[in-house]
Amino acid sequence: MPITKAEASRLARRTGMKQDDFSVQNDGVLTLLNNADTRACVFLLTDSPNLDAEGICSVYEIRPKGCQTYPYVLDTNDQAVLDEGCLHRTQFPPPPEGIGTVLLNLEERIVREGSSD
């Protein structure tokens, strides 16, 4: 999950973790890491490596915008769609009005930050 620098800073402050403990920079874009054992987000509290394992987000109140809007993502035409990789996508309604703009703005911030490094 891509995150902004502000989100990374907030996560570091609130969790007491170093940014390198929960994120990595790929082509200038900060991305949340997965736990090596569970293959899930480092902030997902679970003991299982199963893709559909139950878990609780340990940073739910301060989770990044991308996490808040998931499973809605942009397709190659910049249209909001349900992520094909989401195992529970059938439980969600079609993308709500305005979510495409939110996702485009978030993507722009992330790309702009990555190109300024």
Backbone hydrogen bonds in HBPLUS format (Angstrom, degrees):
<---DONOR---> <-ACCEPTOR-->    atom                        ^
c    i                          cat <-CA-CA->   ^        H-A-AA   ^      H-
h    n   atom  resd res      DA  || num        DHA   H-A  angle D-A-AA Bond
n    s   type  num  typ     dist DA aas  dist angle  dist       angle   num
A0032-LEU N   A0001-MET O   2.86 MM  31  5.34 165.4  1.88 146.2 147.4     1
A0003-ILE N   A0030-LEU O   2.89 MM  27  5.54 156.2  1.95 139.8 143.0     2
A0008-ALA N   A0004-THR O   2.97 MM   4  6.28 157.9  2.02 148.8 154.9     3
A0009-SER N   A0005-LYS O   2.89 MM   4  6.11 157.8  1.94 148.4 154.4     4
A0010-ARG N   A0006-ALA O   2.96 MM   4  6.16 159.8  2.00 146.8 152.2     5
A0011-LEU N   A0007-GLU O   2.88 MM   4  6.09 162.4  1.91 151.8 156.6     6
A0012-ALA N   A0008-ALA O   2.94 MM   4  6.12 158.5  1.99 148.0 153.9     7
A0013-ARG N   A0009-SER O   2.96 MM   4  6.19 164.2  1.98 151.6 155.7     8
A0014-ARG N   A0010-ARG O   2.92 MM   4  6.05 170.0  1.93 155.6 158.5     9
A0015-THR N   A0011-LEU O   2.91 MM   4  5.82 152.1  1.98 146.0 152.9    10
A0016-GLY N   A0012-ALA O   2.89 MM   4  5.42 139.5  2.06 138.4 147.0    11
A0021-ASP N   A0018-LYS O   2.82 MM   3  5.31 152.4  1.90 115.2 124.4    12
A0022-PHE N   A0019-GLN O   3.19 MM   3  5.65 156.9  2.25 111.0 117.4    13
A0023-SER N   A0019-GLN O   2.92 MM   4  5.87 131.4  2.16 153.9 168.3    14
A0033-LEU N   A0022-PHE O   2.82 MM  11  5.26 159.0  1.87 130.8 131.1    15
A0024-VAL N   A0031-THR O   2.91 MM   7  5.42 150.0  2.01 147.4 156.7    16
A0031-THR N   A0024-VAL O   2.80 MM   7  5.42 152.2  1.88 155.2 164.7    17
A0026-ASN N   A0029-VAL O   2.87 MM   3  5.14 166.1  1.89 144.7 141.8    18
A0029-VAL N   A0026-ASN O   2.90 MM   3  5.14 165.8  1.92 116.2 119.6    19
A0042-VAL N   A0033-LEU O   3.12 MM   9  6.03 153.6  2.19 148.0 142.5    20
A0035-ASN N   A0040-ALA O   2.62 MM   5  5.56 159.9  1.66 172.2 167.1    21
A0039-ARG N   A0035-ASN O   2.73 MM   4  5.07 144.3  1.85 146.0 153.6    22
A0044-LEU N   A0041-CYS O   2.90 MM   3  5.30 167.2  1.92 118.0 122.3    23
A0058-SER N   A0043-PHE O   2.76 MM  15  5.33 174.1  1.76 161.0 163.1    24
A0045-LEU N   A0056-ILE O   2.73 MM  11  5.08 176.6  1.74 150.5 149.5    25
A0056-ILE N   A0045-LEU O   3.24 MM  11  5.08 149.2  2.34 121.6 128.8    26
A0053-ALA N   A0050-ASN O   3.03 MM   3  5.12 159.7  2.08 118.0 116.8    27
A0062-ILE N   A0059-VAL O   2.86 MM   3  5.46 141.2  2.01 119.5 130.9    28
A0063-ARG N   A0059-VAL O   2.76 MM   4  5.41  96.1  2.47 150.9 166.5    29
A0063-ARG N   A0060-TYR O   3.37 MM   3  4.97 173.5  2.37 101.7 102.5    30
A0067-CYS N   A0064-PRO O   2.99 MM   3  5.35 126.2  2.29 106.1 119.5    31
A0068-GLN N   A0064-PRO O   3.04 MM   4  6.43 149.7  2.14 147.1 156.6    32
A0068-GLN N   A0065-LYS O   3.02 MM   3  4.87 113.4  2.48  90.6 107.4    33
A0069-THR N   A0065-LYS O   2.96 MM   4  6.23 145.8  2.08 152.3 160.5    34
A0070-TYR N   A0066-GLY O   3.10 MM   4  6.06 124.9  2.42 134.1 146.6    35
A0072-TYR N   A0069-THR O   2.96 MM   3  5.76 152.9  2.03 132.5 134.2    36
A0083-ASP N   A0071-PRO O   2.74 MM  12  5.37 158.2  1.79 157.5 165.2    37
A0073-VAL N   A0081-VAL O   2.86 MM   8  5.55 161.7  1.89 160.0 166.0    38
A0081-VAL N   A0073-VAL O   2.80 MM   8  5.55 159.6  1.85 161.4 168.4    39
A0075-ASP N   A0079-GLN O   2.85 MM   4  5.40 150.6  1.93 142.6 151.3    40
A0078-ASP N   A0075-ASP O   3.00 MM   3  5.21 155.8  2.06 119.8 119.3    41
A0086-CYS N   A0083-ASP O   3.09 MM   3  5.48 164.1  2.11 112.6 117.6    42
A0089-ARG N   A0086-CYS O   3.36 MM   3  5.37 164.5  2.39 113.3 111.5    43
A0091-GLN N   A0088-HIS O   2.87 MM   3  5.62 163.0  1.90 126.0 131.8    44
A0092-PHE N   A0089-ARG O   3.18 MM   3  5.50 166.8  2.20 113.2 115.8    45
A0099-ILE N   A0096-PRO O   3.20 MM   3  5.79 168.7  2.21 133.8 136.2    46
A0102-VAL N   A0098-GLY O   3.24 MM   4  6.58 159.2  2.29 149.7 155.3    47
A0103-LEU N   A0099-ILE O   2.93 MM   4  6.16 162.4  1.96 152.2 156.5    48
A0104-LEU N   A0100-GLY O   2.88 MM   4  6.07 156.8  1.93 147.3 154.1    49
A0105-ASN N   A0101-THR O   2.93 MM   4  6.09 162.1  1.96 150.7 155.2    50
A0106-LEU N   A0102-VAL O   2.98 MM   4  6.19 156.2  2.04 146.6 153.4    51
A0107-GLU N   A0103-LEU O   2.88 MM   4  6.06 164.8  1.90 150.2 154.5    52
A0108-GLU N   A0104-LEU O   2.92 MM   4  6.09 157.3  1.98 146.5 153.0    53
A0109-ARG N   A0105-ASN O   3.04 MM   4  6.29 157.6  2.09 146.5 151.8    54
A0110-ILE N   A0106-LEU O   3.01 MM   4  6.27 163.8  2.04 155.1 159.2    55
A0111-VAL N   A0107-GLU O   2.88 MM   4  6.04 167.2  1.90 156.0 159.5    56
A0112-ARG N   A0108-GLU O   2.85 MM   4  5.89 160.8  1.89 147.4 153.6    57
A0113-GLU N   A0109-ARG O   2.97 MM   4  6.10 160.1  2.01 146.9 152.0    58
A0114-GLY N   A0110-ILE O   3.03 MM   4  6.20 153.6  2.10 143.1 150.6    59
A0115-SER N   A0111-VAL O   2.96 MM   4  6.20 143.8  2.09 147.6 156.8    60
A0116-SER N   A0112-ARG O   3.16 MM   4  6.30 123.7  2.49 138.3 151.7    61
A0116-SER N   A0113-GLU O   3.27 MM   3  5.24 143.9  2.41  95.3 105.5    62
